[in-house]
Amino acid sequence: MTLLDVAAIGVTLYILWKLLQNRQPSSHYLPPGPKGLPFVGNLLAMPPTEEWVTFAEWGRKWGGILAVSILGKTMIIVNSARIMDELDKKGAIYSDRPVLEMGGKLVGYDQTLVLIEYGARFRTYRKHFLRYLGTPKAVEGLFPLIEHESRRFLQRTLAAPDNLMNHLRKLAGGVILKLTYGYEVQDGEDPFVNLIEGANANFNAATVPGAFPVDFFPVMKILPEWLPGMAFLKTAAEWAVDTAKMVEVPYSWTQKQIAAGTAVPSFVSTSLENDSALSVDELRDLKFTASSMYGAGADTTASSEYAFYLAMTLYPDVQKKAQAEIDSIVGDDRLPNLNDLPRLPYVQAVVTEILRWNSVAPTGVPHRPVEDGYIGGYFIPKGALIVVNLWGMLHDPATYSEPFEFRPERHISTSEREAELDPRKICFGYGRRICPGMFLAEASLFSCIAMSLAVFSVEKAVENGVPVTPVHENTSGIISYPKPFKCTIKPRSAKAAALIAEEII
Ligand code: HEM
């Protein structure tokens, strides 16, 4: 055999191997799943709350990928990280979003990044995010801003510890308004926070499953307003005005600051200053990108930070261990900052465990394929709804032993760590829709958590002389919070209280 023959055989084998790899499964079978009824399909079996628990049960019965049918529409439910990885790799097909008639088209949220259809505008928004928040390096530039707001949070919490959730919302909202528009939130009622949270509350109400029949019968939106059952058009028009204000008002505020020469660097100010000749469409996309940050970033971060306080109430040993690490590395003469992060592995593990233990987006945000395809060997039709059960993956006992326990150690010990999936790879979604704020989220969490541990002691509240043990339960919806709980927050020492009270420059 000559060298040429060997090369020819090699090339043939390589081509055959490639062909086999690209071969589509011949079946047109959807993934398996529970049997449904005629017309309504599995609608009646859909759980009204905590759907992720039922989805995980179905996963144990039907496997990592399963299909159900809702009023003739295919819904694919994924319970396996391996399948999520395949969806991730085929991101060009599986990165569109479902169309929401009420919350999206009528109220106007379909122009924000979370819902915008996969296409040119989507790519423009993502490029903006990438430039400003999309890399660890970019977020490093925001460290002083995050630390500044975290310190304000400590002061507010020290002054009124019973108002924890409000302080956390203000912290997350404050970070985002500052980096997006250069706006510093006011203590007490803040007009921008009220405006944006009002619009987001409309959106949440607009997307409660089943609340608006137009989502199932889109033709309703062209029927006359005087017909019975059409009052939703008036509501939609009012809410659309609120959405427009949410987009326009903070943006105009920054424009005025630029004109007056008083603008502090922000996403909007740097974008406008870098390019003074933006077209009408480019300006529109810039405004909508900016307004996408608060909606997607504030509630999610606040939910995780609230869960941290719950975990510290329930797991005092974890709290003590994390505080001991901070005391020995940072000392008690100053607050920890984001540059301390590499030297605080246990606190880092607490952050990772918060992201696992408390699923902020338990079933992610649904994706929609733009063409027919195959996942896990099964046929996935164009337009199906794909829901990935992130909670299920993060609480799978086969991956994380005792998944309902809060155990940061699981992210430190090498043997366990190697065996387990990194929750940070799961909790932020997948494909071209992967959370573009993940580095900001992690930095914000670390800053809030490390500073809180350094100066506060979080304990069970005592009622009638009896310590109250809270239960870790979550609200339902796309974004999930720990249900309200009570705890006591006190400064760890007089020195800690003095550190909190130091003037913020
Ligand atoms: C603990 C904090 C956070 C968690 C757990 C989280 C998680 C997620 C998840 C699961 C998705 C859906 C991904 C998918 O469709 O596959 C998402 C999308 C998104 N997140 Fe986050 N997120 C967090 C914080 C943030 C922050 C701080 C920002 C920005 C300021 C942000 C901005 C967004 C945006 C704009 C989207 C929509 C992306 C798109 O549709 O292309 N998130 N996030």
Residues whose N, C-alpha, C, O or C-beta is under 5 A from the ligand:
A	BS01	HEM	L113 V114 S292 M293 A296 G297 T300 T301 S304 V360 A361 G364 V365 C427 F428 G429 Y430 R432 R433 I434 C435 P436 G437 L440 A441
